[in-house]
Amino acid sequence: MTGTETIPFHVVTGFLGAGKTTLINRLLRAPELGGALVLVNEWGEIGLDNLLFERLASDAILVSGGCVCCEMRGDLLDALRDGLERRDAGLLPPYPRIVLETTGLAEPAPILHALFADQTLATRLSLAGVTTVVDAVNGAATAAARPESGRQIALADRLVVMKSDLLPRAERGARLADLSVALRGLNPVAPILDGAAGEFGPADFLAMMAGALPAEAALASTEPKHGVRTFVFRSDRPISPVAFGQFLSVLGAIIGPRLLRLKGLFALADRPETPILVDGVQHVFHPPRALPDWPDADRSTRVVLIVDRVSARQAEDLWAALTRAPRIDAPDLAALANNPLAPRSGGLLG
């Protein structure tokens, strides 16, 4: 056993009462999730009463299927480092992945930022996706009223609707259609799956989200809600490697903490046959990762940009500068990168 493996890190979030506990309990019973380390804030948030478990330590228990649940008693980073140290020392089983269930009021962006910004964790863990659980009964109203819920939805790689079985049968179709419209207004990219109807299972949860980005050129950006909006960009022309590095640096420097998340597959001019996967939060980017192949027949660069209080003109100018598309009265990336008045963020990797 070594400390060099890259361990998938899954985030499960959703507002209070959305159904996270129900979903995670279901996942913990599946053989596919066997051996996972599950981080929870309180035992009460994971209903372990009906699962066989064995206490390994004061803050760790072994549940059926070989999963280990650890109670977080402090900072997330401390919990992750402690879990890795105990795994490396043989004090915990060699878990193949980590699942974090956030509190109902948590916002995913600071969690991802903390993960990417910590040099040790960024090299040991790889983000396997953000799963946001949405209550079919109250989800649309909650997202409209609570900024935390809107951000949980906007940053999701996939949206899992729970409690659809509680909707009146006669209204179910229309209510779910209305919910889908509300969710698409916050996140035009993530697949929407009905967990209560069996559309989301362990295999879906464990599927890595690398490359699960929009290929449709007509996919529109969202209108701002709670200040948050999503832009979807694509380019059929390979990107200059120099422009690629400048784009990430300038994006972090200019938008900084208003960059809630960037997800992108880039076709670089010096290696267009295989894509570069990029995931970033604020001014910090997880080390760009070369994938062995494209996830589908589409070889275009496509990027999802989730931002807070950023105008369409700002986002579109940055993208145009990356792709060398001419725009009237807009600087190119070199001018932006060399601007001595622009704030600095520490470079490509923060």
N, C-alpha and C positions, 0 to 999 in steps of 0.2 A: 504494500500500500504506500503510495507516494502522495505528496501534496501538490502535484502538478496537473491533475485532471481539471478540465473545465466543466463545472457542474451547472446544469440548467437551473435557472432561478425563475419561478413562476409567482406572479402577484395576482391574488384574488381580492377584488375590492367590490364595493357597492354600498349604497346608503343603508342606514339602519333599517332592519326588517326586510331587506331585499330578498333574503333567502340564501345568503352565503353559507350559513351553517348547514343547511339541508344539502346544498350542492357538495360541500367538502366531505360531509359524512358519506355521501354516496360514492365519491371518488375514493375515499380511504378503504372502502370495501373491495375495490377492484384489484385483481392481481396485477394489472398493468402499472399500478401506482405503488407496488410493493417496495418497501424499503425507503420511501421518501422521508425527508425531514420536513415536518410541518411546524411552522412557527405560529403560535397563537398568543394573544395578549392575556387571555384568561381562559382557564379550563372551561368555564361556563359557556364560552363562545363556540366551543366545539362539543357537541353533545356526545360524550364518550360513554354515557351510561349503558348503552346497548352494544358497546363494542368490547371485546375481550382486550384487556391491556395488562401490562406488567410495568411496575415502576422501576426505572433504571437509576434515577437520581432524584433529588428533590424537585428538579425542574424539567425532567425528561421521563417520558413513559413510552413504552413500546406497545403499539396497538396492533390489532389483527392485521395480517398481511405484511407485517414487518416494518410498517411505517413508524417513525419516531416523532412524537409530538413534544416540542419544547415550549415551556411557558416563558415568554419574554418579560423579564423583570427590569429592563433598563433600555438603553439605546439599541436601536436596530443593528447598527454597525457592530456594537459589542456582542450582540447575540450571534450575528453571523460569524464574526471572527472566532468566538468561543466555540461555536459548533464545528468550524473547520479545524480548530486546534484539537478538539476532542476526537474528531474523526481521524485526523492524521496520527494521533497517539493511540488509537485503538480503543478509546473509551466510549465511543459511539460506533454503531455499525457503519460500514462504508456506504452511506446513503448515496443513491445515484442522482438525486435532484432535491431541490428545496422548494417548498410551497409556503408562501407567506399569506396569511389571511389578515387583511388590514382591519382596523376599526371602521365602523360605519361612517365616521366623520373625517376619515383620512383622505388626503389628496395624494394621488399617485406620484405627481411630479417630484416633490421633495424626496420621496423614497427612491425613485430612479436616479435622481441627482446624487444622492448619498452613495448609491451603489457604484455609479460611474466615477465619482470623484475620488473614491478610496482606491489607491493604487493596488493594494493587495487584493481586495475583493474584485476589482475590475479585471484582474488577470486570472482569478480563480473561478469566477462565476460568469455565466453568459445569460442574458435576459431571454427567457423562453416565451415571454408574452404576458400581457396584462389582460386578465379576464374580469370584466365588470358584470356583476349580477344586477338585474333590474327587476323590480317588482311590477308585474303586469297590472296590478290593481291601482297602485298609486305612483308608479314610476314616472309618468309624464308630468304629473303635477309637481312631484318632488324635484325633478330636474329643472322645472321652470322657476321654482321658488327657492331652491337651495344651490348656491354656486358650487359647493363641494360635490354635489351629485352631478352637476353639469360637467365638471372637470373629470370626474371618474368615468363618465360616458365618453367624453371627447378623447381621452388618452387610451381608450381600450383598443386592444388588438382584436377582441371578439366580445360580443354582447350576448349574455345568456339571460333570457327572460324566464323568471320563475313565477309560480302562482297563477299561471294562465288558467289552470283548472278551477280556480276560485271565481272566475268571471261567469256571469250568467250565460248559459249556453246560447240563448238567442242573441246576445250582444257580443259574444266572444270574437267573432270575425272582425266586426267593425272596430271594437276596442283595440284589438291587436294591430289593425291597420293604422289606427290613429297613433298608437304608441310607436310604430315603426317610422311614421313620418316625423314624430318628435325626436326620435333617436337619430334619424338621418340628418336632422337639422343641426345636430351637435357633432355627429361622426358619420361622414359620408362613405367611409371605407370599411369599417369592421363588419364582418358577417353577423347577422342577428339570428340567434338560434333559440328555439323554445325548449328550455330545459325540462319544463313540466311535461312536455309532449314527447320526450325522449330523443330530441334532436341533437342533444349534446351529451357525449359520453366520455369515458376515460381516454379513448383513442383520440378524440377531438382535443381534449385538454392537453395531451402530451405531444400533439403535433407541433413541431417547431414552427414559429410564425415567420421564419426567414423567407422573404420573397412574397409574402401574402400582402401584396400591395396592388393598387388598382392598375389595370392595363388599359382601361377605357379612356380614350382621349376626351370624351365628352363629360366625364365625371366632374361635376361642378363643385366649387368651394362653397363653404357654408356662410351664412350671414352671422354677424357677431351676436352671441348670447352670453350675458354676464361678462362681456368683454372678450370672450374666447371665440376664436374662429379657426377653421381648418382650411388650408389651401392644398390642392392636389396639382402637382406639376409633372410633366413628362417631356422627354425629348428623344427623338429618334436618332439624333446624331451623337456619336460618342463624345465624351467630355474630356477636355484637356486635363491631364493629371495635375498640372500647375494650377489651373482654374479650380479644380476640385479641392485642393488644399486651401487655396485662398477663400473659396466660398465658405467652408466650414469655419475658418478663422474669423472671417468678417461677420458671418452670421452670429457667432457667439459674441463678438465685440459690439456689434450694433444693437442686436435685440436682447442679448444677455438673459436676465431672469424672466423676460417676457416670452422666451422660447420655452414653451411647456414640453414640447417633444418634437423631434424630427425622426422620421423613419424613411430610409431610402435605399433603393438599389441603383447603383451607378455603373454605367458602361463606360470605362475609361478608354481613351484612344489607344493606349499602348497595350491593352489587354481586353478588347471588347468581347472575346469569346466567353469570359466568365465574369460574373458581377461582383461588385464590392458592396457589402451590406454595412449600413451606417445607422446607428441609433444614438440619439443625443438628447440631453435635457439641459436647458439654460446654456451656459457657456462650456459645458463639459460633454465630451463625446466618448462613448465606449470605443475602444480601439477598433478601427474599421477592419472588417473581416472578409477575406476573399472566400467566396463560396465555390464549390467544385463545379457548379453548373447553374444555369438559369432555371428557375422553377417551372417555366412554361416556354412556349414557343416565342413569346414576346421578348425581344432583346433591347427594349428601350429603357432609358433611365427614367425612373419614376420615384417621386418624393412626396411624402405627406408631411406638411408643416402645420403644427398646432401651436397657436400663439395667443398671447393675451395683450389686448390693446395695441395691435399692430395693424396699420392700414394696408389695404390691398395694394396701394402704390408701392409701399416699402417692400412688401414680399415679392411683388412682380418685378421690381427693379433688380432685386438681388438675383432672382432666377434668370432674368434676361442677361445680366452680367455674366452669370455662370455659363450660359449656353451661347454667349456671344451674339445674342439677338439684338439688333439695333433698336434703340428706343430714344425718342426725342428728349433732350434735357435730362438724361440719366447717366451717372458716372459708371465706368466699368469697374471690374473687381480690383484691378491694380490701383486705380485712384482711391477706391475705398480702403484697400489694405494699407496704402502708404500715407493716408491722411493722418497728420500728427495730432489733429484735434479729436480723432475718434477714440473712444474708450478702449482700453486693452483688457483682454480676458485671459491671457496666458497661453495663447496659441491653439493649435489644432486640437490637442487633447486636454485643454484646460489647464 
